[in-house]
Amino acid sequence: MSAPRPAFATLGRETASTPFLVRPSAMTIPHRTRLMLVTPELAETEAFAPVFAAALAAGDVAAVVIRLAAADDRTRIARAKPLIATAQEAGAAALLAGEGVEDIIGKAGADGVHLVSATLLPDMVERFSPEKIVGFATTRSRDAAMEAGEAGVDYLLIGLDGAEPWDADTIRDRTEWWAEIFEVPCAGFAATIDDVAAIAAAGAEFVALGDAVWRHEDGPAAGVAAAGAQISLGRAPTP
């Protein structure tokens, strides 16, 4: 398995000395698990922008995956640009997801692309690396995950490769398997805030959240704050 490329250091505006580049061994200082937010599929962004900004300001968010609904390129760029700017101003990497978004990454000013199709991986890595981040939402197949790592992705999202997340036990177990063996950083998807601590404890560099934040009963900002508290709990040393 090849080590992640330096492009991944741009995620969260980190420097080349950060633990995101190479997974720390048991002999090094443990890495700091951070948050990755996955937006709903957005057909418009004006109403979403304020809650998006509030969520980013509420915790340690390393990256956001901005999912764009189908539209012409001009419309998608106009929708994405304000969110990208907000994310980057907050110190988070802005990644675009959705069919065909690879054609607007540059014009929109995004930091990279988040893929769900393995068939696109080789072309996207060749096209964007090392200047941009290329992430991938793996399927349940361990072989597919390993093939993505070999293809040169900058991170692997575990637990959300479609409309519905996997069950929590599978996500935790697969995250732990990946974290123990491979150097490519991973994000484990937490369907609920209560799942965050276990994913952090499993060794994920990132905990990804979607509706658990956006539909939080006290608002997205409260969801991010609660997730951050759970990360601290999950990464706390065992007595």
CYANA upper distance limits for C-alpha pairs under 8 A (distance plus 0.5 A):
  1 MET  CA    146 MET  CA      8.30
  1 MET  CA    149 GLY  CA      6.99
  1 MET  CA    150 GLU  CA      6.00
  1 MET  CA    182 PHE  CA      7.41
  1 MET  CA    183 GLU  CA      7.83
  2 SER  CA    149 GLY  CA      7.79
  2 SER  CA    150 GLU  CA      6.67
  2 SER  CA    152 GLY  CA      7.58
  2 SER  CA    183 GLU  CA      8.04
  2 SER  CA    184 VAL  CA      8.31
  3 ALA  CA     21 LEU  CA      8.15
  3 ALA  CA     22 VAL  CA      7.29
  3 ALA  CA    183 GLU  CA      6.24
  3 ALA  CA    184 VAL  CA      6.71
  4 PRO  CA      8 PHE  CA      7.41
  4 PRO  CA     21 LEU  CA      6.57
  4 PRO  CA     22 VAL  CA      7.56
  4 PRO  CA    152 GLY  CA      7.34
  4 PRO  CA    153 VAL  CA      7.68
  4 PRO  CA    154 ASP  CA      6.08
  4 PRO  CA    155 TYR  CA      8.44
  4 PRO  CA    183 GLU  CA      7.46
  4 PRO  CA    184 VAL  CA      5.91
  4 PRO  CA    185 PRO  CA      8.15
  5 ARG  CA     21 LEU  CA      7.69
  5 ARG  CA    130 PRO  CA      7.19
  5 ARG  CA    152 GLY  CA      8.18
  5 ARG  CA    154 ASP  CA      7.25
  6 PRO  CA     10 THR  CA      8.39
  6 PRO  CA     16 ALA  CA      7.57
  6 PRO  CA     21 LEU  CA      7.23
  6 PRO  CA    130 PRO  CA      7.39
  7 ALA  CA     11 LEU  CA      8.37
  7 ALA  CA    129 SER  CA      7.46
  7 ALA  CA    130 PRO  CA      5.44
  7 ALA  CA    131 GLU  CA      6.39
  7 ALA  CA    132 LYS  CA      6.67
  7 ALA  CA    133 ILE  CA      6.52
  7 ALA  CA    154 ASP  CA      8.03
  8 PHE  CA     20 PHE  CA      7.70
  8 PHE  CA     21 LEU  CA      7.28
  8 PHE  CA    133 ILE  CA      6.47
  8 PHE  CA    154 ASP  CA      6.12
  8 PHE  CA    155 TYR  CA      8.40
  9 ALA  CA     13 ARG  CA      7.36
  9 ALA  CA     14 GLU  CA      5.79
  9 ALA  CA     15 THR  CA      6.29
  9 ALA  CA     16 ALA  CA      6.31
  9 ALA  CA     18 THR  CA      7.86
  9 ALA  CA     20 PHE  CA      7.11
  9 ALA  CA     21 LEU  CA      6.99
 10 THR  CA     14 GLU  CA      6.14
 10 THR  CA     15 THR  CA      7.73
 10 THR  CA     93 ALA  CA      7.57
 10 THR  CA    111 ASP  CA      8.34
 10 THR  CA    133 ILE  CA      8.25
 11 LEU  CA     62 ALA  CA      6.89
 11 LEU  CA     63 ALA  CA      6.91
 11 LEU  CA     92 ALA  CA      7.27
 11 LEU  CA     93 ALA  CA      5.49
 11 LEU  CA    111 ASP  CA      8.40
 11 LEU  CA    133 ILE  CA      8.02
 12 GLY  CA     61 VAL  CA      7.99
 12 GLY  CA     62 ALA  CA      4.77
 12 GLY  CA     63 ALA  CA      6.41
 12 GLY  CA     91 GLY  CA      6.03
 12 GLY  CA     92 ALA  CA      4.83
 12 GLY  CA     93 ALA  CA      5.55
 13 ARG  CA     62 ALA  CA      8.50
 13 ARG  CA     91 GLY  CA      6.40
 13 ARG  CA     92 ALA  CA      7.13
 13 ARG  CA     93 ALA  CA      7.41
 14 GLU  CA     18 THR  CA      6.88
 16 ALA  CA     21 LEU  CA      7.70
 17 SER  CA     21 LEU  CA      8.33
 19 PRO  CA     23 ARG  CA      6.93
 19 PRO  CA     24 PRO  CA      7.13
 19 PRO  CA     31 HIS  CA      6.39
 19 PRO  CA     32 ARG  CA      8.47
 20 PHE  CA     31 HIS  CA      8.31
 20 PHE  CA    185 PRO  CA      7.28
 20 PHE  CA    205 GLU  CA      7.88
 21 LEU  CA    185 PRO  CA      8.44
 22 VAL  CA    183 GLU  CA      6.39
 22 VAL  CA    184 VAL  CA      7.98
 22 VAL  CA    185 PRO  CA      8.44
 23 ARG  CA     31 HIS  CA      8.33
 23 ARG  CA    182 PHE  CA      8.28
 23 ARG  CA    183 GLU  CA      5.66
 23 ARG  CA    184 VAL  CA      7.86
 23 ARG  CA    185 PRO  CA      7.49
 24 PRO  CA     28 THR  CA      6.23
 24 PRO  CA     29 ILE  CA      7.54
 24 PRO  CA     30 PRO  CA      6.95
 24 PRO  CA     31 HIS  CA      7.22
 25 SER  CA     30 PRO  CA      8.49
 26 ALA  CA     30 PRO  CA      8.19
 31 HIS  CA    205 GLU  CA      7.46
 32 ARG  CA    205 GLU  CA      7.29
 33 THR  CA    200 ALA  CA      6.79
 33 THR  CA    203 GLY  CA      8.48
 33 THR  CA    204 ALA  CA      7.03
 33 THR  CA    205 GLU  CA      5.19
 33 THR  CA    206 PHE  CA      5.73
 33 THR  CA    207 VAL  CA      7.60
 33 THR  CA    231 ILE  CA      7.37
 33 THR  CA    235 ARG  CA      8.24
 34 ARG  CA     60 ASP  CA      6.57
 34 ARG  CA     61 VAL  CA      6.67
 34 ARG  CA     62 ALA  CA      6.49
 34 ARG  CA    205 GLU  CA      6.91
 34 ARG  CA    206 PHE  CA      5.29
 34 ARG  CA    207 VAL  CA      6.83
 34 ARG  CA    228 GLY  CA      8.45
 34 ARG  CA    231 ILE  CA      8.26
 35 LEU  CA     60 ASP  CA      6.70
 35 LEU  CA     61 VAL  CA      5.12
 35 LEU  CA     62 ALA  CA      6.18
 35 LEU  CA     63 ALA  CA      7.54
 35 LEU  CA    206 PHE  CA      5.85
 35 LEU  CA    207 VAL  CA      5.51
 35 LEU  CA    208 ALA  CA      6.40
 35 LEU  CA    209 LEU  CA      8.06
 35 LEU  CA    227 ALA  CA      8.48
 35 LEU  CA    228 GLY  CA      8.07
 36 MET  CA     61 VAL  CA      6.36
 36 MET  CA     62 ALA  CA      6.31
 36 MET  CA     63 ALA  CA      5.35
 36 MET  CA     64 VAL  CA      6.01
 36 MET  CA     65 VAL  CA      7.98
 36 MET  CA    187 ALA  CA      8.06
 36 MET  CA    206 PHE  CA      6.65
 36 MET  CA    207 VAL  CA      6.37
 36 MET  CA    208 ALA  CA      4.90
 36 MET  CA    209 LEU  CA      6.88
 37 LEU  CA     61 VAL  CA      7.80
 37 LEU  CA     63 ALA  CA      6.96
 37 LEU  CA     64 VAL  CA      5.13
 37 LEU  CA     65 VAL  CA      6.64
 37 LEU  CA    208 ALA  CA      6.03
 37 LEU  CA    209 LEU  CA      5.59
 37 LEU  CA    210 GLY  CA      6.56
 38 VAL  CA     64 VAL  CA      6.30
 38 VAL  CA     65 VAL  CA      5.18
 38 VAL  CA     66 ILE  CA      6.86
 38 VAL  CA     67 ARG  CA      7.84
 38 VAL  CA    208 ALA  CA      7.26
 38 VAL  CA    209 LEU  CA      6.41
 38 VAL  CA    210 GLY  CA      5.38
 39 THR  CA     64 VAL  CA      7.93
 39 THR  CA     65 VAL  CA      6.73
 39 THR  CA     66 ILE  CA      5.90
 39 THR  CA     67 ARG  CA      6.37
 39 THR  CA    210 GLY  CA      6.51
 39 THR  CA    211 ASP  CA      8.48
 39 THR  CA    214 TRP  CA      8.23
 40 PRO  CA     66 ILE  CA      8.27
 40 PRO  CA     67 ARG  CA      6.77
 40 PRO  CA    210 GLY  CA      7.62
 40 PRO  CA    211 ASP  CA      8.10
 41 GLU  CA     66 ILE  CA      8.21
 41 GLU  CA     67 ARG  CA      5.25
 41 GLU  CA     68 LEU  CA      5.87
 41 GLU  CA     69 ALA  CA      6.05
 42 LEU  CA     66 ILE  CA      8.43
 42 LEU  CA     67 ARG  CA      6.60
 42 LEU  CA     68 LEU  CA      5.46
 42 LEU  CA     69 ALA  CA      5.81
 43 ALA  CA     68 LEU  CA      7.10
 43 ALA  CA     69 ALA  CA      5.54
 43 ALA  CA     70 ALA  CA      8.05
 44 GLU  CA     48 PHE  CA      8.24
 44 GLU  CA     79 ARG  CA      6.84
 45 THR  CA     49 ALA  CA      6.36
 45 THR  CA     79 ARG  CA      6.23
 45 THR  CA     80 ALA  CA      8.12
 45 THR  CA     83 LEU  CA      8.30
 46 GLU  CA     79 ARG  CA      8.43
 48 PHE  CA     52 PHE  CA      6.57
 49 ALA  CA     53 ALA  CA      6.67
 49 ALA  CA     82 PRO  CA      8.16
 49 ALA  CA     83 LEU  CA      7.04
 50 PRO  CA     54 ALA  CA      6.73
 51 VAL  CA     55 ALA  CA      6.57
 51 VAL  CA    220 PRO  CA      7.04
 51 VAL  CA    221 ALA  CA      7.94
 52 PHE  CA     56 LEU  CA      6.84
 52 PHE  CA     83 LEU  CA      8.14
 52 PHE  CA    220 PRO  CA      8.22
 53 ALA  CA     57 ALA  CA      6.78
 53 ALA  CA     86 THR  CA      6.89
 53 ALA  CA     87 ALA  CA      8.05
 54 ALA  CA     58 ALA  CA      6.83
 54 ALA  CA    220 PRO  CA      7.77
 54 ALA  CA    221 ALA  CA      5.97
 55 ALA  CA     59 GLY  CA      7.89
 55 ALA  CA    220 PRO  CA      5.83
 55 ALA  CA    221 ALA  CA      4.63
 55 ALA  CA    222 ALA  CA      8.18
 55 ALA  CA    223 GLY  CA      8.25
 55 ALA  CA    224 VAL  CA      6.57
 56 LEU  CA     60 ASP  CA      8.21
 56 LEU  CA     61 VAL  CA      6.69
 56 LEU  CA     87 ALA  CA      7.52
 56 LEU  CA     90 ALA  CA      7.03
 56 LEU  CA    221 ALA  CA      7.96
 56 LEU  CA    224 VAL  CA      8.32
 57 ALA  CA     90 ALA  CA      7.38
 57 ALA  CA    221 ALA  CA      7.95
 58 ALA  CA    221 ALA  CA      5.79
 58 ALA  CA    222 ALA  CA      7.79
 58 ALA  CA    224 VAL  CA      6.44
 58 ALA  CA    225 ALA  CA      6.15
 59 GLY  CA    224 VAL  CA      6.36
 59 GLY  CA    225 ALA  CA      6.11
 59 GLY  CA    228 GLY  CA      6.83
 60 ASP  CA    228 GLY  CA      7.58
 61 VAL  CA     91 GLY  CA      8.37
 61 VAL  CA     92 ALA  CA      6.57
 62 ALA  CA     91 GLY  CA      7.63
 62 ALA  CA     92 ALA  CA      5.19
 62 ALA  CA     93 ALA  CA      6.85
 62 ALA  CA    206 PHE  CA      8.49
 63 ALA  CA     87 ALA  CA      8.19
 63 ALA  CA     92 ALA  CA      5.12
 63 ALA  CA     93 ALA  CA      4.92
 63 ALA  CA     94 ALA  CA      6.43
 63 ALA  CA     95 LEU  CA      7.85
 64 VAL  CA     87 ALA  CA      7.67
 64 VAL  CA     92 ALA  CA      7.30
 64 VAL  CA     93 ALA  CA      6.77
 64 VAL  CA     94 ALA  CA      5.72
 64 VAL  CA     95 LEU  CA      6.58
 65 VAL  CA     94 ALA  CA      6.81
 65 VAL  CA     95 LEU  CA      5.30
 65 VAL  CA     96 LEU  CA      6.22
 65 VAL  CA     97 ALA  CA      6.97
 65 VAL  CA    114 HIS  CA      7.35
 66 ILE  CA     80 ALA  CA      8.07
 66 ILE  CA     83 LEU  CA      8.47
 66 ILE  CA     94 ALA  CA      7.54
 66 ILE  CA     95 LEU  CA      6.50
 66 ILE  CA     96 LEU  CA      5.40
 66 ILE  CA     97 ALA  CA      6.41
 67 ARG  CA     96 LEU  CA      6.55
 67 ARG  CA     97 ALA  CA      5.13
 67 ARG  CA     98 GLY  CA      6.21
 68 LEU  CA     76 ARG  CA      7.40
 68 LEU  CA     80 ALA  CA      8.16
 68 LEU  CA     96 LEU  CA      7.75
 68 LEU  CA     97 ALA  CA      6.75
 68 LEU  CA     98 GLY  CA      5.98
 68 LEU  CA    101 VAL  CA      8.37
 69 ALA  CA     76 ARG  CA      8.43
 69 ALA  CA     98 GLY  CA      7.21
 70 ALA  CA     76 ARG  CA      8.35
 70 ALA  CA     98 GLY  CA      7.96
 70 ALA  CA     99 GLU  CA      7.72
 71 ALA  CA     75 THR  CA      6.71
 71 ALA  CA     76 ARG  CA      6.59
 72 ASP  CA     76 ARG  CA      6.81
 73 ASP  CA     77 ILE  CA      6.55
 73 ASP  CA    103 ASP  CA      8.40
 73 ASP  CA    104 ILE  CA      7.18
 74 ARG  CA     78 ALA  CA      6.77
 75 THR  CA     79 ARG  CA      6.72
 76 ARG  CA     80 ALA  CA      6.51
 77 ILE  CA     81 LYS  CA      6.41
 77 ILE  CA    104 ILE  CA      7.22
 77 ILE  CA    107 LYS  CA      7.69
 77 ILE  CA    108 ALA  CA      5.74
 78 ALA  CA     82 PRO  CA      8.06
 78 ALA  CA    108 ALA  CA      8.35
 79 ARG  CA     83 LEU  CA      8.11
 80 ALA  CA     84 ILE  CA      6.54
 80 ALA  CA    108 ALA  CA      7.13
 81 LYS  CA     85 ALA  CA      6.62
 81 LYS  CA    108 ALA  CA      6.04
 81 LYS  CA    109 GLY  CA      7.56
 82 PRO  CA     86 THR  CA      6.72
 83 LEU  CA     87 ALA  CA      6.63
 84 ILE  CA     88 GLN  CA      6.63
 84 ILE  CA     94 ALA  CA      5.97
 84 ILE  CA    108 ALA  CA      8.31
 84 ILE  CA    109 GLY  CA      7.65
 84 ILE  CA    110 ALA  CA      6.75
 85 ALA  CA     89 GLU  CA      6.52
 86 THR  CA     90 ALA  CA      6.79
 87 ALA  CA     91 GLY  CA      6.96
 87 ALA  CA     92 ALA  CA      5.63
 87 ALA  CA     93 ALA  CA      7.02
 87 ALA  CA     94 ALA  CA      6.55
 88 GLN  CA     92 ALA  CA      5.63
 88 GLN  CA     93 ALA  CA      6.45
 88 GLN  CA     94 ALA  CA      7.17
 93 ALA  CA    110 ALA  CA      8.36
 93 ALA  CA    111 ASP  CA      6.33
 93 ALA  CA    112 GLY  CA      8.47
 94 ALA  CA    110 ALA  CA      5.95
 94 ALA  CA    111 ASP  CA      5.76
 94 ALA  CA    112 GLY  CA      7.29
 95 LEU  CA    110 ALA  CA      6.38
 95 LEU  CA    111 ASP  CA      6.14
 95 LEU  CA    112 GLY  CA      5.19
 95 LEU  CA    113 VAL  CA      5.45
 95 LEU  CA    114 HIS  CA      6.55
 95 LEU  CA    133 ILE  CA      8.20
 96 LEU  CA    101 VAL  CA      6.93
 96 LEU  CA    102 GLU  CA      8.37
 96 LEU  CA    105 ILE  CA      7.65
 96 LEU  CA    110 ALA  CA      7.31
 96 LEU  CA    112 GLY  CA      7.00
 96 LEU  CA    113 VAL  CA      5.40
 96 LEU  CA    114 HIS  CA      6.40
 97 ALA  CA    101 VAL  CA      6.71
 97 ALA  CA    113 VAL  CA      6.58
 97 ALA  CA    114 HIS  CA      5.54
 97 ALA  CA    115 LEU  CA      6.93
 98 GLY  CA    115 LEU  CA      8.28
100 GLY  CA    104 ILE  CA      8.47
101 VAL  CA    105 ILE  CA      7.00
101 VAL  CA    113 VAL  CA      8.04
102 GLU  CA    113 VAL  CA      7.06
102 GLU  CA    124 MET  CA      8.40
104 ILE  CA    108 ALA  CA      6.29
105 ILE  CA    109 GLY  CA      6.63
105 ILE  CA    110 ALA  CA      5.75
105 ILE  CA    111 ASP  CA      7.99
105 ILE  CA    112 GLY  CA      7.13
105 ILE  CA    113 VAL  CA      7.68
106 GLY  CA    110 ALA  CA      6.91
111 ASP  CA    132 LYS  CA      6.08
111 ASP  CA    133 ILE  CA      6.69
112 GLY  CA    128 PHE  CA      8.25
112 GLY  CA    132 LYS  CA      5.25
112 GLY  CA    133 ILE  CA      4.77
112 GLY  CA    134 VAL  CA      6.26
112 GLY  CA    135 GLY  CA      8.33
113 VAL  CA    132 LYS  CA      8.18
113 VAL  CA    133 ILE  CA      6.80
113 VAL  CA    134 VAL  CA      5.72
113 VAL  CA    135 GLY  CA      6.79
114 HIS  CA    134 VAL  CA      6.57
114 HIS  CA    135 GLY  CA      5.12
114 HIS  CA    136 PHE  CA      6.14
114 HIS  CA    137 ALA  CA      7.96
115 LEU  CA    120 LEU  CA      8.20
115 LEU  CA    121 LEU  CA      8.01
115 LEU  CA    134 VAL  CA      7.97
115 LEU  CA    135 GLY  CA      6.51
115 LEU  CA    136 PHE  CA      5.19
115 LEU  CA    137 ALA  CA      6.72
116 VAL  CA    136 PHE  CA      6.32
116 VAL  CA    137 ALA  CA      5.57
116 VAL  CA    138 THR  CA      7.53
116 VAL  CA    161 ASP  CA      6.70
116 VAL  CA    162 GLY  CA      8.47
117 SER  CA    121 LEU  CA      7.59
117 SER  CA    136 PHE  CA      8.32
118 ALA  CA    136 PHE  CA      8.33
118 ALA  CA    144 ALA  CA      8.44
118 ALA  CA    148 ALA  CA      7.77
120 LEU  CA    124 MET  CA      6.53
121 LEU  CA    125 VAL  CA      6.51
121 LEU  CA    136 PHE  CA      8.44
121 LEU  CA    148 ALA  CA      7.80
121 LEU  CA    151 ALA  CA      7.38
121 LEU  CA    153 VAL  CA      8.25
122 PRO  CA    126 GLU  CA      6.70
122 PRO  CA    151 ALA  CA      6.58
123 ASP  CA    127 ARG  CA      6.46
124 MET  CA    128 PHE  CA      6.41
124 MET  CA    129 SER  CA      8.34
124 MET  CA    134 VAL  CA      7.68
125 VAL  CA    129 SER  CA      5.82
125 VAL  CA    134 VAL  CA      6.90
125 VAL  CA    151 ALA  CA      7.90
125 VAL  CA    152 GLY  CA      7.02
125 VAL  CA    153 VAL  CA      7.34
128 PHE  CA    132 LYS  CA      5.70
128 PHE  CA    133 ILE  CA      7.74
128 PHE  CA    134 VAL  CA      7.75
129 SER  CA    133 ILE  CA      7.30
129 SER  CA    134 VAL  CA      7.80
133 ILE  CA    153 VAL  CA      8.38
133 ILE  CA    154 ASP  CA      6.60
134 VAL  CA    153 VAL  CA      5.92
134 VAL  CA    154 ASP  CA      6.00
134 VAL  CA    155 TYR  CA      7.77
135 GLY  CA    153 VAL  CA      6.09
135 GLY  CA    154 ASP  CA      6.06
135 GLY  CA    155 TYR  CA      5.50
135 GLY  CA    156 LEU  CA      6.50
135 GLY  CA    157 LEU  CA      7.89
136 PHE  CA    148 ALA  CA      7.86
136 PHE  CA    153 VAL  CA      7.25
136 PHE  CA    155 TYR  CA      7.10
136 PHE  CA    156 LEU  CA      5.65
136 PHE  CA    157 LEU  CA      6.45
137 ALA  CA    156 LEU  CA      6.45
137 ALA  CA    157 LEU  CA      4.99
137 ALA  CA    158 ILE  CA      6.72
137 ALA  CA    159 GLY  CA      8.22
137 ALA  CA    160 LEU  CA      6.94
137 ALA  CA    161 ASP  CA      5.72
138 THR  CA    144 ALA  CA      7.11
138 THR  CA    145 ALA  CA      6.05
138 THR  CA    148 ALA  CA      8.15
138 THR  CA    156 LEU  CA      7.06
138 THR  CA    157 LEU  CA      6.64
138 THR  CA    158 ILE  CA      6.47
138 THR  CA    159 GLY  CA      8.17
138 THR  CA    160 LEU  CA      8.21
138 THR  CA    161 ASP  CA      6.56
139 THR  CA    144 ALA  CA      7.09
139 THR  CA    145 ALA  CA      7.60
139 THR  CA    158 ILE  CA      8.19
139 THR  CA    159 GLY  CA      8.32
139 THR  CA    160 LEU  CA      8.47
139 THR  CA    161 ASP  CA      6.30
140 ARG  CA    144 ALA  CA      8.26
140 ARG  CA    159 GLY  CA      8.36
141 SER  CA    145 ALA  CA      7.02
142 ARG  CA    146 MET  CA      6.77
143 ASP  CA    147 GLU  CA      6.57
144 ALA  CA    148 ALA  CA      6.68
145 ALA  CA    149 GLY  CA      6.85
145 ALA  CA    156 LEU  CA      8.06
146 MET  CA    150 GLU  CA      6.70
147 GLU  CA    151 ALA  CA      6.61
148 ALA  CA    152 GLY  CA      7.21
148 ALA  CA    153 VAL  CA      6.72
148 ALA  CA    156 LEU  CA      8.33
149 GLY  CA    153 VAL  CA      6.18
149 GLY  CA    156 LEU  CA      8.14
149 GLY  CA    184 VAL  CA      6.91
153 VAL  CA    184 VAL  CA      8.04
154 ASP  CA    184 VAL  CA      6.98
154 ASP  CA    185 PRO  CA      7.48
155 TYR  CA    184 VAL  CA      6.36
155 TYR  CA    185 PRO  CA      5.39
155 TYR  CA    186 CYS  CA      5.79
155 TYR  CA    187 ALA  CA      7.68
156 LEU  CA    184 VAL  CA      7.74
156 LEU  CA    185 PRO  CA      6.97
156 LEU  CA    186 CYS  CA      5.14
156 LEU  CA    187 ALA  CA      6.62
157 LEU  CA    186 CYS  CA      6.32
157 LEU  CA    187 ALA  CA      5.22
157 LEU  CA    188 GLY  CA      6.48
157 LEU  CA    189 PHE  CA      7.53
157 LEU  CA    208 ALA  CA      8.35
158 ILE  CA    171 ILE  CA      6.88
158 ILE  CA    174 ARG  CA      7.84
158 ILE  CA    175 THR  CA      7.17
158 ILE  CA    186 CYS  CA      7.56
158 ILE  CA    187 ALA  CA      6.54
158 ILE  CA    188 GLY  CA      5.37
158 ILE  CA    189 PHE  CA      6.51
159 GLY  CA    165 PRO  CA      6.01
159 GLY  CA    166 TRP  CA      5.61
159 GLY  CA    167 ASP  CA      8.33
159 GLY  CA    170 THR  CA      8.34
159 GLY  CA    171 ILE  CA      5.77
159 GLY  CA    188 GLY  CA      6.74
159 GLY  CA    189 PHE  CA      5.63
159 GLY  CA    190 ALA  CA      8.39
160 LEU  CA    164 GLU  CA      7.08
160 LEU  CA    165 PRO  CA      5.15
160 LEU  CA    166 TRP  CA      6.93
160 LEU  CA    189 PHE  CA      6.89
161 ASP  CA    165 PRO  CA      7.82
165 PRO  CA    189 PHE  CA      7.95
165 PRO  CA    191 ALA  CA      7.06
166 TRP  CA    170 THR  CA      7.22
166 TRP  CA    171 ILE  CA      6.95
167 ASP  CA    171 ILE  CA      6.95
168 ALA  CA    172 ARG  CA      6.67
168 ALA  CA    190 ALA  CA      7.94
168 ALA  CA    191 ALA  CA      8.02
168 ALA  CA    195 ASP  CA      7.41
169 ASP  CA    173 ASP  CA      6.56
170 THR  CA    174 ARG  CA      6.43
171 ILE  CA    175 THR  CA      6.45
171 ILE  CA    188 GLY  CA      7.03
171 ILE  CA    189 PHE  CA      7.55
171 ILE  CA    199 ILE  CA      8.23
172 ARG  CA    176 GLU  CA      6.65
172 ARG  CA    188 GLY  CA      7.81
172 ARG  CA    198 ALA  CA      7.18
172 ARG  CA    199 ILE  CA      5.99
172 ARG  CA    202 ALA  CA      6.83
173 ASP  CA    177 TRP  CA      6.71
173 ASP  CA    202 ALA  CA      8.12
174 ARG  CA    178 TRP  CA      6.68
175 THR  CA    179 ALA  CA      6.48
175 THR  CA    186 CYS  CA      7.78
175 THR  CA    187 ALA  CA      8.33
175 THR  CA    188 GLY  CA      6.59
175 THR  CA    199 ILE  CA      7.62
175 THR  CA    202 ALA  CA      6.70
175 THR  CA    203 GLY  CA      7.59
175 THR  CA    204 ALA  CA      6.94
176 GLU  CA    180 GLU  CA      6.59
176 GLU  CA    202 ALA  CA      5.13
176 GLU  CA    203 GLY  CA      6.55
176 GLU  CA    204 ALA  CA      8.00
177 TRP  CA    181 ILE  CA      7.09
178 TRP  CA    182 PHE  CA      6.15
178 TRP  CA    186 CYS  CA      8.06
179 ALA  CA    183 GLU  CA      8.04
179 ALA  CA    185 PRO  CA      8.12
179 ALA  CA    186 CYS  CA      7.70
179 ALA  CA    202 ALA  CA      7.82
179 ALA  CA    203 GLY  CA      6.00
179 ALA  CA    204 ALA  CA      6.83
180 GLU  CA    203 GLY  CA      8.07
185 PRO  CA    204 ALA  CA      7.82
185 PRO  CA    205 GLU  CA      6.53
186 CYS  CA    204 ALA  CA      6.05
186 CYS  CA    205 GLU  CA      6.31
186 CYS  CA    206 PHE  CA      6.91
187 ALA  CA    204 ALA  CA      6.18
187 ALA  CA    205 GLU  CA      6.62
187 ALA  CA    206 PHE  CA      4.86
187 ALA  CA    207 VAL  CA      5.71
187 ALA  CA    208 ALA  CA      6.38
188 GLY  CA    199 ILE  CA      6.56
188 GLY  CA    204 ALA  CA      6.67
188 GLY  CA    206 PHE  CA      7.00
188 GLY  CA    207 VAL  CA      5.57
188 GLY  CA    208 ALA  CA      6.35
189 PHE  CA    199 ILE  CA      8.34
189 PHE  CA    207 VAL  CA      6.36
189 PHE  CA    208 ALA  CA      5.04
189 PHE  CA    209 LEU  CA      6.43
190 ALA  CA    195 ASP  CA      5.80
190 ALA  CA    196 VAL  CA      6.12
190 ALA  CA    199 ILE  CA      7.87
190 ALA  CA    207 VAL  CA      7.10
190 ALA  CA    208 ALA  CA      6.50
190 ALA  CA    209 LEU  CA      5.92
190 ALA  CA    210 GLY  CA      8.32
190 ALA  CA    212 ALA  CA      8.15
191 ALA  CA    195 ASP  CA      7.25
191 ALA  CA    209 LEU  CA      7.09
191 ALA  CA    210 GLY  CA      7.59
191 ALA  CA    211 ASP  CA      7.72
191 ALA  CA    212 ALA  CA      6.49
192 THR  CA    196 VAL  CA      7.71
192 THR  CA    209 LEU  CA      8.29
192 THR  CA    211 ASP  CA      8.43
192 THR  CA    212 ALA  CA      5.48
193 ILE  CA    212 ALA  CA      6.54
193 ILE  CA    213 VAL  CA      8.36
193 ILE  CA    223 GLY  CA      7.87
193 ILE  CA    226 ALA  CA      7.46
193 ILE  CA    227 ALA  CA      6.19
193 ILE  CA    230 GLN  CA      7.94
194 ASP  CA    230 GLN  CA      7.92
195 ASP  CA    199 ILE  CA      7.08
196 VAL  CA    200 ALA  CA      6.75
196 VAL  CA    207 VAL  CA      7.12
196 VAL  CA    227 ALA  CA      6.84
196 VAL  CA    230 GLN  CA      6.28
196 VAL  CA    231 ILE  CA      6.69
196 VAL  CA    234 GLY  CA      7.95
197 ALA  CA    201 ALA  CA      6.57
197 ALA  CA    230 GLN  CA      5.35
197 ALA  CA    231 ILE  CA      5.62
197 ALA  CA    232 SER  CA      8.04
197 ALA  CA    233 LEU  CA      6.48
197 ALA  CA    234 GLY  CA      4.44
197 ALA  CA    235 ARG  CA      7.87
198 ALA  CA    202 ALA  CA      6.62
198 ALA  CA    234 GLY  CA      6.40
199 ILE  CA    203 GLY  CA      7.39
199 ILE  CA    204 ALA  CA      6.79
199 ILE  CA    207 VAL  CA      7.20
199 ILE  CA    234 GLY  CA      8.01
200 ALA  CA    204 ALA  CA      5.93
200 ALA  CA    205 GLU  CA      8.00
200 ALA  CA    206 PHE  CA      7.96
200 ALA  CA    207 VAL  CA      7.19
200 ALA  CA    231 ILE  CA      6.28
200 ALA  CA    234 GLY  CA      5.80
200 ALA  CA    235 ARG  CA      6.55
201 ALA  CA    234 GLY  CA      5.24
201 ALA  CA    235 ARG  CA      5.92
209 LEU  CA    213 VAL  CA      6.88
210 GLY  CA    214 TRP  CA      6.85
211 ASP  CA    215 ARG  CA      5.66
211 ASP  CA    216 HIS  CA      7.80
212 ALA  CA    216 HIS  CA      6.18
212 ALA  CA    223 GLY  CA      7.31
213 VAL  CA    219 GLY  CA      7.87
213 VAL  CA    220 PRO  CA      5.29
213 VAL  CA    221 ALA  CA      8.03
213 VAL  CA    222 ALA  CA      8.28
213 VAL  CA    223 GLY  CA      5.05
213 VAL  CA    224 VAL  CA      6.62
214 TRP  CA    219 GLY  CA      7.38
214 TRP  CA    220 PRO  CA      5.34
214 TRP  CA    223 GLY  CA      7.96
215 ARG  CA    219 GLY  CA      7.18
215 ARG  CA    220 PRO  CA      7.19
216 HIS  CA    220 PRO  CA      6.24
216 HIS  CA    222 ALA  CA      7.73
216 HIS  CA    223 GLY  CA      6.01
218 ASP  CA    222 ALA  CA      6.26
218 ASP  CA    223 GLY  CA      7.71
219 GLY  CA    223 GLY  CA      6.89
220 PRO  CA    224 VAL  CA      6.76
221 ALA  CA    225 ALA  CA      6.80
222 ALA  CA    226 ALA  CA      6.56
223 GLY  CA    227 ALA  CA      6.62
224 VAL  CA    228 GLY  CA      6.68
225 ALA  CA    229 ALA  CA      6.90
226 ALA  CA    230 GLN  CA      6.84
227 ALA  CA    231 ILE  CA      6.76
228 GLY  CA    232 SER  CA      6.95
229 ALA  CA    233 LEU  CA      6.89
230 GLN  CA    234 GLY  CA      6.58
231 ILE  CA    235 ARG  CA      6.56
232 SER  CA    236 ALA  CA      6.46
